[in-house]
Amino acid sequence: MGKLDTFRQETRTWLEENCPDGAKGSGQIPFGSRSVELEPDVRLWLERMAGRGWTVPTWPKEYGGAELDRDEYKILIEELKRVGARTPLTGRGVNYIGPTILEFGTPEQKARWLPICAQGKGGWAMGYSEPGAGSDLASLSTQAVKQGDNYIINGRKTWTSDAVDCDYIFALVRTSPEKPKHDGISLVLIDMHQQGVQINPIRLISGSSPFCETLFEDAIVPTDDLIGGIDRGWTVGKRLLQFERSTHAGINISGSQGGRTEKSRMPELVKKYVGVEDGKIADNNMRNRLIQHEMNNQVQGITQRRALAELRSRAPGFTSSVVKLSNALNVQDGDELAIAAMGQQGFRWDTEGGASQKEVNTLKRWLYQKSLTIAGGTKEVQLNIIAKRVLGLPD
Ligand SMILES: Cc1cc2nc3c(=O)[nH]c(=O)nc-3n(C[C@H](O)[C@H](O)[C@H](O)COP(=O)(O)OP(=O)(O)OC[C@H]3O[C@@H](n4cnc5c(N)ncnc54)[C@H](O)[C@@H]3O)c2cc1C
């Protein structure tokens, strides 16, 4: 038996013996945090997976990973899905800040922070955007002033997704206001459970939302928790954005990501609402839209697989912008198609009046996924990056 067959066999046996029924389900293993208590079986599964290094399968063993190569990683995901087990951790801890610390952290920082990420001990928020700094991120003004062994942080971050449930936030802050704007920024890790951090949930027109604003008023960060060197935050922070974009694109192999695997739900949906005549979808226009969408979907899957096959690190560089953008546009196109196929049935805000929960969810998904071309850098910002960094066009 070859090495990969042996790995598959051992993995299968271990999973069958160790995955508690109560922890099975779709999606990834959730992380715990000081404000999110996990179900006992889910906690046990998280601990068992972390014990094998399978919450972050490709990370080095000394930091909580299993050092799986790409082929083993793929087998692990297939076997997890085969037994209906949740796949490895995902989220800003293992997918964004973890790989960034792996690349830029000191040995001490790696030893301190990476096991926290790998064991799913604590959620992470992302403190980049500010009221005056979104696409033009380098205009950020949150200040970090050194005082002895600490930085004192003052400022305001906005759109900090999930901050109310997080224990830590990685934030870009201004450490040298006198330098040109890209040169005076650093990346720091902030414990959110301290007096100087205030989190205000932002209520959107659709009701509750994961968004918050996070205010720092004399919050304290030990100087040891500045990642990648003083005033090097622009370089470090941009690499973190590549990890974020790769995660959105399904091509970050730190945690659970790794290419599209679900079957498209679109043919069945369109057939159901538009109807079938003579074995064909009854409306020419909808038939053509569906064919185009399915072709794009296939191309997207192939592009993801090619990007994964070419990976030399946990996530690619500027390619992440290409795949993130094409993925977002393709997903949004699918949502538009679903809403168009459903007609009036696609515009029901709740189940009163005869809509099913699935139909209501489709509408909400269509609205929510508009954010895919904003979050992690807007569509226009990705196009700028592709033009300059991938195609080499002049500024
Ligand atoms: C679902 C979601 C989750 C998010 N989560 C987080 C989070 O956890 N942490 C965090 O820090 N941020 C988060 N954000 C914020 C996100 O990063 C910003 O919204 C995004 O970077 C755009 O910034 P902005 O909203 O200030 O828009 P702006 O930068 O003001 O852009 C407004 C418009 O101008 C266009 N534009 C701006 N500059 C250019 C240019 N140079 N060329 C062409 N067009 C341009 C943009 O494309 C956009 O259409 C989240 C956003 C969303 C939607």
The ligand as a Gaussian input file, in Angstrom:
#p B3LYP/6-31G(d) Opt

LIG

0 1
 C      -19.556000      41.950000       5.041000
 C      -18.405000      42.869000       5.375000
 C      -17.548000      42.523000       6.404000
 C      -16.488000      43.370000       6.727000
 N      -15.701000      43.032000       7.801000
 C      -14.677000      43.836000       8.141000
 C      -13.864000      43.522000       9.277000
 O      -14.096000      42.517000       9.965000
 N      -12.843000      44.348000       9.583000
 C      -12.554000      45.456000       8.843000
 O      -11.575000      46.126000       9.152000
 N      -13.326000      45.814000       7.775000
 C      -14.388000      45.025000       7.420000
 N      -15.195000      45.386000       6.362000
 C      -14.970000      46.660000       5.698000
 C      -14.414000      46.541000       4.286000
 O      -13.077000      46.158000       4.288000
 C      -14.604000      47.932000       3.625000
 O      -16.001000      48.166000       3.529000
 C      -13.987000      48.005000       2.258000
 O      -12.595000      47.946000       2.346000
 C      -14.403000      49.301000       1.517000
 O      -14.169000      50.419000       2.293000
 P      -15.318000      51.505000       2.507000
 O      -16.544000      50.791000       2.983000
 O      -14.768000      52.573000       3.387000
 O      -15.648000      52.071000       1.075000
 P      -14.814000      53.183000       0.281000
 O      -13.365000      52.878000       0.371000
 O      -15.261000      54.534000       0.740000
 O      -15.296000      52.928000      -1.207000
 C      -16.526000      53.457000      -1.713000
 C      -16.581000      53.142000      -3.200000
 O      -15.494000      53.809000      -3.891000
 C      -14.742000      52.872000      -4.648000
 N      -13.324000      53.213000      -4.614000
 C      -12.590000      53.595000      -3.550000
 N      -11.305000      53.795000      -3.906000
 C      -11.209000      53.496000      -5.220000
 C      -10.139000      53.492000      -6.168000
 N       -8.894000      53.815000      -5.807000
 N      -10.406000      53.126000      -7.441000
 C      -11.660000      52.782000      -7.823000
 N      -12.728000      52.786000      -6.973000
 C      -12.500000      53.126000      -5.683000
 C      -14.948000      51.539000      -3.933000
 O      -14.699000      50.448000      -4.803000
 C      -16.407000      51.640000      -3.501000
 O      -17.257000      51.291000      -4.562000
 C      -16.267000      44.578000       6.013000
 C      -17.146000      44.925000       4.972000
 C      -18.204000      44.094000       4.658000
 C      -19.154000      44.509000       3.565000

